[in-house]
Amino acid sequence: MRLEDWDVFLRYSRRVRSLHHHYEPSTYHPIGVALDVFQVLSIPPTSLLVPNLQHLHWHDYRVPIAFVRLLTGPKLASLTLRTNTGHALYIIPALSVSCPLLRHIDLGCLFYSAAYARVLDDALPKWTQLESLACGEITPDAYCHLAQLPSLKSLSFRTPSGLTATGSPQGSSAYAFATLESLEIYSNTFSPSALFFPSTSSPLRRFSIKLVADNSQPNPIAISQIFNSLASRCTPDTHLRILLDLSRIDLPTSRVESALTLDNFSPLLSCRNLRAFSIKSGYLFVLDDHDLGQMARAWPHLEILELGTSHGWEGLSQITLQGLTPLLRHCPLLRTLGLSLNATTVGPRRARPGKGICNTHLKELTLGDSRISKPAYVAAFLSAVLPCVTSIKAWDDGVIYNSKYKRRWVQVTNLLGAFANAREQERRGLELGDYGEGEMDGGNLGSDSEPYASESSASSGSLSG
């Protein structure tokens, strides 16, 4: 580039406040921005290419990390950076000097080398205004520093490998995490996650916690201890979201002995403002309609409920279709549902499906290894209580495949649209007064006298399985 070209470039680059560059090779975009472009821009007549840049998102492993330094100046407030460990060791010390006003830093959580942790340990004290941080492995000293930051709201990190002590690092508890709202902990084993669970200076107002373990499967007692520790830091009104991800861990030798029951969740029943509860793991769950009803009544603001659908419950589910009714009644905001059902019985045929309960937020169900006997009856029930569901995932992913049950759930999915349309037409007819009194009291789909009367019009007898 000629000097006059640089003058034009810099005249416009001074106006830029936000820059987003994300490159991942694909069949649709195999090349992206040519590397020659970055090479030309790597020798500017000034120290910064974009001097007034405040927000930078950079995801491109091809470009030398030295080029990124030309984008990071003293006005940068938000940085999302994806690079390899070697580049991280180079750029982090430079950022701590050139970008003292950083408030939001996202480096990902993939790095877990001791060298990376030491570099981050030296850099973190320079950023005193941090509001959010996502990084790799941190040291206990770094953790203690973060605990004292007055404005930190979101923290995501990987615990150091080889840590075996329990309790938060010494010196981190006094006035710790006064404003923390979101916490993600990644760990090779489960015990370090417990080690770094924050001791806060006051009850949490809003809190989202994600615990991710790679190698060690915690037993149900450890799960209860984590939930009990979390509940002790919350008030009943704490806006709470919980994700426990153990899906990367091999299945336990005896899944029955490590099964989870309502007793393991009982510490959380006092958290009435729980919004999301997700356990992704190889655990078995032993729950029935009464247990699900207790959970529903305890968590009236629940939006997400996911319980071990990736590997199934091995036929231990005692939750029936009727058990969904109190869940949908007491949790009207529910929009994501994943669990295993026992759909081999549908209850009294003359009872109105769901007793009039209807949830329109749910669009998809994830049902693991749910067993089913009569697809038409199940479709009629689900179309009444979940009229907007158009997709059901069952008997796939990590579940031991069963073609019979898989085929029946596919039949349910195909029937849902027909039943939902029939019920919608009936509702419109009732609103417009198109049905006579006898018709309304008779055998219409969804009526009290015979909710499944129209099944024959939507499916053949062969679908009864």
C-alpha positions as CSV (number, residue, x, y, z in Angstrom):
1,M,0.0,0.0,0.0
2,R,1.2,3.5,-0.8
3,L,1.3,6.2,1.8
4,E,-1.8,7.9,0.4
5,D,-3.6,4.6,0.5
6,W,-2.8,4.4,4.2
7,D,-4.1,7.9,4.7
8,V,-7.5,6.9,3.3
9,F,-7.5,3.7,5.3
10,L,-6.7,5.3,8.6
11,R,-9.2,8.1,8.0
12,Y,-12.0,5.6,7.9
13,S,-10.5,3.1,10.5
14,R,-10.7,5.9,13.2
15,R,-14.5,5.7,12.9
16,V,-14.6,2.0,13.7
17,R,-15.7,1.1,17.2
18,S,-16.6,-2.6,16.8
19,L,-14.9,-5.4,14.7
20,H,-16.1,-8.9,14.3
21,H,-13.9,-11.4,12.3
22,H,-14.8,-15.1,12.5
23,Y,-13.2,-17.6,10.1
24,E,-13.8,-21.4,10.1
25,P,-13.2,-23.3,6.8
26,S,-16.2,-24.9,5.3
27,T,-17.5,-26.1,2.0
28,Y,-19.4,-22.8,1.6
29,H,-16.5,-20.5,2.6
30,P,-13.3,-22.5,2.1
31,I,-11.0,-19.5,1.9
32,G,-12.5,-16.5,3.8
33,V,-10.4,-13.3,3.8
34,A,-7.2,-14.0,1.9
35,L,-4.0,-14.1,4.1
36,D,-2.4,-11.6,1.7
37,V,-4.8,-8.9,3.0
38,F,-3.6,-9.4,6.6
39,Q,0.1,-9.4,5.4
40,V,-0.4,-6.0,3.7
41,L,-2.1,-4.5,6.7
42,S,0.6,-5.9,9.1
43,I,3.0,-3.0,8.4
44,P,1.0,0.2,9.1
45,P,2.7,3.6,9.5
46,T,1.1,3.8,13.0
47,S,1.1,1.6,16.0
48,L,-2.6,0.8,15.8
49,L,-4.8,-0.1,12.8
50,V,-8.0,0.9,14.5
51,P,-7.2,3.3,17.2
52,N,-10.7,3.9,18.6
53,L,-11.7,0.2,18.6
54,Q,-13.8,-0.7,21.7
55,H,-15.1,-4.2,20.9
56,L,-13.2,-6.9,19.1
57,H,-14.3,-10.5,18.3
58,W,-11.4,-12.4,16.6
59,H,-11.5,-16.1,15.6
60,D,-9.0,-17.0,13.0
61,Y,-6.1,-19.4,13.7
62,R,-4.5,-18.7,10.3
63,V,-3.5,-15.1,11.0
64,P,-0.3,-14.4,13.0
65,I,-1.1,-13.2,16.5
66,A,1.2,-10.2,16.0
67,F,-1.5,-8.8,13.7
68,V,-4.1,-8.9,16.5
69,R,-1.8,-6.7,18.6
70,L,-2.3,-4.0,16.0
71,L,-6.1,-4.0,16.8
72,T,-5.8,-3.9,20.6
73,G,-5.4,-0.4,22.0
74,P,-6.1,1.5,25.2
75,K,-9.8,2.1,24.4
76,L,-10.6,-1.6,24.0
77,A,-13.3,-2.6,26.5
78,S,-14.5,-6.0,25.1
79,L,-12.4,-8.8,23.7
80,T,-13.3,-12.3,22.4
81,L,-10.3,-14.1,21.2
82,R,-9.9,-17.7,19.9
83,T,-6.3,-18.8,19.4
84,N,-3.9,-21.6,20.3
85,T,-1.9,-22.0,23.5
86,G,1.3,-20.6,22.1
87,H,-0.3,-17.5,20.7
88,A,-2.1,-17.0,24.1
89,L,1.2,-17.1,26.0
90,Y,2.4,-14.3,23.7
91,I,-0.7,-12.0,23.5
92,I,-2.0,-12.1,27.1
93,P,1.0,-10.2,28.7
94,A,0.8,-7.6,25.9
95,L,-2.9,-7.1,26.4
96,S,-2.4,-6.5,30.1
97,V,-0.3,-3.5,29.2
98,S,-2.0,-2.2,26.1
99,C,-5.6,-2.6,27.2
100,P,-6.0,-1.6,30.8
101,L,-9.7,-0.7,30.5
102,L,-10.9,-4.2,29.4
103,R,-14.2,-5.1,31.1
104,H,-15.2,-8.2,29.1
105,I,-12.6,-10.9,28.2
106,D,-13.5,-14.2,26.5
107,L,-10.5,-16.4,25.8
108,G,-12.4,-19.7,25.8
109,C,-11.9,-22.4,28.4
110,L,-9.7,-24.9,26.4
111,F,-6.3,-24.0,27.8
112,Y,-5.1,-26.0,30.8
113,S,-1.3,-25.8,30.9
114,A,0.6,-24.6,33.8
115,A,2.4,-22.0,31.7
116,Y,-0.9,-20.5,30.6
117,A,-2.1,-20.3,34.2
118,R,1.0,-18.4,35.2
119,V,0.8,-15.9,32.4
120,L,-2.9,-15.3,33.2
121,D,-2.0,-15.0,36.9
122,D,0.4,-12.1,36.1
123,A,-2.1,-10.4,33.8
124,L,-5.3,-10.4,35.8
125,P,-4.3,-7.9,38.5
126,K,-3.9,-5.3,35.7
127,W,-7.6,-5.5,34.8
128,T,-9.4,-4.0,37.8
129,Q,-12.7,-3.2,36.0
130,L,-13.5,-6.7,34.8
131,E,-17.2,-7.5,34.5
132,S,-16.9,-10.8,32.7
133,L,-14.1,-13.3,32.2
134,A,-13.9,-16.6,30.3
135,C,-10.5,-18.2,30.3
136,G,-8.7,-21.5,30.7
137,E,-6.9,-22.8,33.8
138,I,-6.4,-20.3,36.7
139,T,-4.3,-20.6,39.8
140,P,-5.7,-20.2,43.4
141,D,-4.0,-16.8,43.5
142,A,-5.8,-15.7,40.4
143,Y,-9.1,-17.0,41.9
144,C,-8.6,-15.0,45.1
145,H,-7.9,-11.8,43.0
146,L,-11.1,-12.4,41.0
147,A,-13.1,-12.9,44.2
148,Q,-12.3,-9.4,45.3
149,L,-13.2,-7.6,42.1
150,P,-16.1,-5.2,42.8
151,S,-17.8,-5.5,39.4
152,L,-17.3,-9.1,38.2
153,K,-20.7,-10.6,37.1
154,S,-19.7,-13.5,35.0
155,L,-16.8,-16.0,35.4
156,S,-16.0,-19.1,33.3
157,F,-12.7,-21.0,33.9
158,R,-11.0,-24.4,34.1
159,T,-9.8,-25.6,37.5
160,P,-6.2,-26.6,37.8
161,S,-5.4,-30.3,37.4
162,G,-4.2,-32.2,40.4
163,L,-6.1,-30.1,42.9
164,T,-7.6,-32.3,45.7
165,A,-8.3,-30.1,48.6
166,T,-11.9,-29.0,49.5
167,G,-13.3,-25.6,50.2
168,S,-12.5,-22.3,48.4
169,P,-8.9,-21.2,48.3
170,Q,-7.7,-19.5,51.4
171,G,-8.2,-15.7,51.3
172,S,-11.0,-15.8,48.8
173,S,-14.0,-15.8,51.1
174,A,-14.0,-12.4,52.7
175,Y,-16.4,-10.1,50.6
176,A,-16.0,-12.6,47.8
177,F,-17.9,-12.3,44.5
178,A,-20.2,-9.6,45.7
179,T,-21.8,-9.1,42.2
180,L,-21.3,-12.6,40.6
181,E,-24.3,-13.7,38.6
182,S,-23.0,-16.4,36.2
183,L,-20.4,-19.1,36.9
184,E,-19.1,-21.8,34.6
185,I,-16.6,-24.4,35.9
186,Y,-14.8,-26.8,33.7
187,S,-12.8,-29.6,35.4
188,N,-11.0,-32.9,34.6
189,T,-12.6,-34.3,37.8
190,F,-15.5,-33.3,39.9
191,S,-13.8,-32.5,43.2
192,P,-12.0,-29.4,41.9
193,S,-15.3,-28.0,40.9
194,A,-16.4,-28.3,44.5
195,L,-13.1,-26.7,45.6
196,F,-13.7,-23.6,43.6
197,F,-17.4,-23.2,44.3
198,P,-17.6,-19.5,45.5
199,S,-18.2,-18.4,49.0
200,T,-20.1,-15.2,48.4
201,S,-20.4,-12.3,50.8
202,S,-24.1,-12.1,50.5
203,P,-27.0,-14.3,49.2
204,L,-27.0,-14.5,45.4
205,R,-29.7,-12.5,43.6
206,R,-29.2,-13.9,40.2
207,F,-27.0,-16.9,39.6
208,S,-26.3,-19.3,36.7
209,I,-23.9,-22.1,37.3
210,K,-22.5,-24.7,34.8
211,L,-20.3,-27.5,36.1
212,V,-18.5,-29.5,33.4
213,A,-16.4,-32.5,34.3
214,D,-14.3,-34.6,31.8
215,N,-13.1,-37.7,33.5
216,S,-14.5,-38.5,37.0
217,Q,-18.1,-39.5,37.5
218,P,-19.3,-38.1,40.9
219,N,-21.5,-40.3,43.0
220,P,-25.1,-39.2,43.9
221,I,-23.9,-38.1,47.4
222,A,-21.5,-35.6,45.8
223,I,-24.3,-34.4,43.6
224,S,-26.4,-33.7,46.7
225,Q,-23.6,-31.9,48.4
226,I,-23.1,-29.6,45.4
227,F,-26.8,-28.8,45.3
228,N,-26.9,-28.3,49.1
229,S,-23.9,-25.9,48.9
230,L,-25.6,-24.0,46.1
231,A,-28.9,-23.8,47.9
232,S,-27.2,-22.4,51.0
233,R,-25.9,-19.5,49.0
234,C,-29.3,-18.6,47.5
235,T,-32.5,-17.1,48.9
236,P,-35.9,-18.5,47.8
237,D,-36.1,-15.6,45.3
238,T,-32.7,-16.1,43.7
239,H,-33.0,-16.2,39.9
240,L,-31.2,-19.6,39.5
241,R,-30.0,-21.6,36.5
242,I,-28.2,-24.9,36.9
243,L,-26.4,-27.0,34.3
244,L,-24.4,-30.1,35.3
245,D,-22.7,-31.6,32.2
246,L,-21.0,-35.0,32.7
247,S,-21.8,-36.2,29.2
248,R,-18.1,-36.5,28.3
249,I,-17.5,-39.1,31.0
250,D,-17.8,-42.8,30.4
251,L,-20.9,-44.5,31.8
252,P,-20.5,-45.9,35.3
253,T,-20.0,-49.7,35.7
254,S,-23.2,-50.0,37.6
255,R,-25.7,-47.4,36.5
256,V,-28.4,-48.7,38.9
257,E,-26.2,-48.1,41.9
258,S,-25.5,-44.5,40.8
259,A,-29.2,-43.7,40.0
260,L,-30.5,-40.3,41.1
261,T,-33.8,-39.8,43.0
262,L,-35.8,-36.9,44.2
263,D,-33.8,-37.0,47.5
264,N,-30.7,-35.9,45.5
265,F,-32.6,-32.8,44.3
266,S,-34.3,-32.0,47.6
267,P,-31.9,-29.2,48.6
268,L,-33.0,-27.3,45.6
269,L,-36.8,-27.5,46.3
270,S,-36.5,-24.4,48.4
271,C,-35.3,-22.4,45.4
272,R,-38.7,-21.4,44.1
273,N,-37.2,-19.1,41.4
274,L,-35.2,-21.9,39.7
275,R,-35.4,-21.2,36.0
276,A,-33.3,-23.9,34.4
277,F,-32.3,-27.4,35.7
278,S,-30.3,-29.6,33.4
279,I,-28.3,-32.7,34.1
280,K,-26.5,-34.1,31.0
281,S,-24.9,-37.4,32.1
282,G,-25.1,-41.2,32.1
283,Y,-27.0,-41.2,35.3
284,L,-30.2,-43.2,35.7
285,F,-33.1,-41.4,37.2
286,V,-35.7,-43.1,39.4
287,L,-38.7,-40.6,39.4
288,D,-42.4,-41.0,39.3
289,D,-45.4,-38.7,38.8
290,H,-45.4,-37.7,42.5
291,D,-41.7,-36.7,42.3
292,L,-42.3,-34.7,39.2
293,G,-45.3,-33.0,40.7
294,Q,-43.2,-32.0,43.8
295,M,-40.5,-30.5,41.5
296,A,-43.1,-28.6,39.5
297,R,-44.8,-27.1,42.6
298,A,-41.4,-26.1,44.0
299,W,-40.2,-24.4,40.8
300,P,-43.2,-22.4,39.3
301,H,-40.9,-20.3,37.1
302,L,-39.1,-23.2,35.5
303,E,-38.3,-22.7,31.8
304,I,-35.8,-25.6,31.1
305,L,-35.9,-29.1,32.5
306,E,-33.5,-31.7,31.1
307,L,-32.8,-35.0,32.9
308,G,-30.4,-37.5,31.4
309,T,-32.0,-38.1,28.0
310,S,-28.7,-38.7,26.2
311,H,-28.3,-42.2,27.6
312,G,-31.8,-43.0,28.8
313,W,-33.1,-44.3,32.1
314,E,-33.1,-48.0,31.1
315,G,-36.8,-48.5,31.6
316,L,-36.8,-47.2,35.2
317,S,-39.0,-44.2,34.5
318,Q,-42.3,-44.2,36.3
319,I,-43.4,-40.9,34.9
320,T,-46.6,-41.4,32.9
321,L,-48.3,-39.1,30.4
322,Q,-50.6,-38.0,33.2
323,G,-47.6,-37.0,35.2
324,L,-46.9,-34.2,32.7
325,T,-50.2,-32.5,33.7
326,P,-49.0,-31.0,37.0
327,L,-45.7,-30.1,35.5
328,L,-47.4,-28.1,32.7
329,R,-49.9,-26.6,35.2
330,H,-47.4,-25.4,37.8
331,C,-44.7,-24.4,35.3
332,P,-46.5,-22.4,32.6
333,L,-43.2,-20.9,31.3
334,L,-41.6,-24.3,30.5
335,R,-40.1,-24.1,27.0
336,T,-37.5,-27.0,27.0
337,L,-38.3,-30.5,28.3
338,G,-36.2,-33.6,28.2
339,L,-36.9,-36.7,30.3
340,S,-37.9,-40.4,29.9
341,L,-41.6,-41.4,30.1
342,N,-43.5,-44.5,30.6
343,A,-46.1,-44.0,27.8
344,T,-47.4,-47.5,27.8
345,T,-50.6,-46.4,29.6
346,V,-52.6,-43.3,28.8
347,G,-55.1,-43.3,31.7
348,P,-58.9,-43.3,31.6
349,R,-60.1,-42.8,28.0
350,R,-63.0,-40.7,29.1
351,A,-60.9,-38.2,31.0
352,R,-60.2,-34.9,29.2
353,P,-56.5,-35.0,28.2
354,G,-54.6,-32.9,30.6
355,K,-57.8,-31.6,32.2
356,G,-57.6,-28.5,30.0
357,I,-53.9,-27.7,30.7
358,C,-52.2,-26.3,27.5
359,N,-48.6,-25.2,27.0
360,T,-47.8,-23.3,23.8
361,H,-44.1,-22.6,24.5
362,L,-42.8,-26.1,23.9
363,K,-42.0,-26.9,20.3
364,E,-39.9,-30.0,20.8
365,L,-39.7,-32.9,23.2
366,T,-36.5,-35.0,24.0
367,L,-37.7,-38.3,25.5
368,G,-34.6,-40.5,25.6
369,D,-35.6,-44.2,25.9
370,S,-39.3,-43.5,26.7
371,R,-41.4,-46.6,26.1
372,I,-44.8,-46.4,24.3
373,S,-47.6,-48.8,23.4
374,K,-50.3,-46.9,21.5
375,P,-49.0,-44.0,19.3
376,A,-52.5,-42.7,18.4
377,Y,-53.5,-42.3,22.0
378,V,-50.2,-40.7,23.0
379,A,-50.5,-38.3,20.0
380,A,-54.0,-37.3,21.0
381,F,-52.9,-36.6,24.6
382,L,-49.8,-34.6,23.6
383,S,-51.7,-32.6,21.0
384,A,-54.1,-31.5,23.7
385,V,-51.6,-30.4,26.3
386,L,-48.7,-29.4,23.9
387,P,-50.4,-28.3,20.7
388,C,-47.3,-26.6,19.3
389,V,-44.9,-29.6,19.6
390,T,-43.8,-30.6,16.1
391,S,-40.8,-32.7,16.8
392,I,-40.0,-35.6,19.2
393,K,-36.5,-37.0,19.7
394,A,-36.5,-40.5,21.2
395,W,-34.3,-43.6,21.0
396,D,-31.3,-41.9,19.3
397,D,-27.9,-40.5,20.4
398,G,-26.5,-42.6,23.2
399,V,-29.6,-44.6,23.9
400,I,-29.5,-48.3,23.1
401,Y,-31.5,-48.5,19.9
402,N,-35.0,-50.1,19.9
403,S,-36.6,-50.1,16.5
404,K,-40.1,-50.8,17.8
405,Y,-40.2,-47.9,20.2
406,K,-38.4,-45.6,17.8
407,R,-41.0,-46.4,15.1
408,R,-43.9,-45.7,17.4
409,W,-42.5,-42.2,18.4
410,V,-42.1,-41.4,14.7
411,Q,-45.8,-42.3,14.3
412,V,-46.7,-40.0,17.2
413,T,-44.7,-37.1,15.6
414,N,-46.5,-37.7,12.3
415,L,-49.9,-37.7,14.0
416,L,-49.4,-34.6,16.1
417,G,-50.1,-32.2,13.3
418,A,-53.4,-33.8,12.4
419,F,-54.6,-33.9,15.9
420,A,-53.5,-30.3,16.6
421,N,-55.3,-29.0,13.5
422,A,-58.5,-30.9,14.5
423,R,-58.4,-29.3,18.0
424,E,-57.7,-25.9,16.6
425,Q,-60.7,-26.2,14.2
426,E,-62.8,-27.3,17.1
427,R,-61.8,-24.3,19.3
428,R,-62.5,-21.9,16.5
429,G,-65.9,-23.5,15.9
430,L,-66.8,-23.2,19.6
431,E,-65.7,-19.5,19.6
432,L,-67.8,-18.8,16.5
433,G,-70.8,-20.9,17.7
434,D,-70.7,-23.2,14.8
435,Y,-71.5,-26.3,17.0
436,G,-74.8,-27.0,18.5
437,E,-75.3,-27.8,22.2
438,G,-75.5,-31.5,21.4
439,E,-72.3,-31.4,19.3
440,M,-70.4,-29.6,22.1
441,D,-71.4,-32.2,24.6
442,G,-70.9,-35.1,22.4
443,G,-68.0,-36.9,20.8
444,N,-65.9,-34.0,19.5
445,L,-62.1,-34.3,19.8
446,G,-61.1,-33.0,23.2
447,S,-64.5,-33.1,24.7
448,D,-65.0,-34.4,28.2
449,S,-67.0,-37.4,27.1
450,E,-64.6,-38.9,24.6
451,P,-61.3,-37.1,24.0
452,Y,-59.9,-39.7,21.6
453,A,-63.1,-40.2,19.5
454,S,-61.5,-38.6,16.4
455,E,-58.4,-40.9,16.5
456,S,-59.9,-43.1,13.8
457,S,-60.1,-40.3,11.4
458,A,-56.5,-39.3,11.9
459,S,-54.9,-42.8,11.9
460,S,-55.5,-46.3,11.1
461,G,-55.9,-49.1,13.6
462,S,-52.4,-50.3,12.7
463,L,-50.9,-47.3,14.6
464,S,-52.1,-48.6,17.9
465,G,-48.9,-50.6,18.0
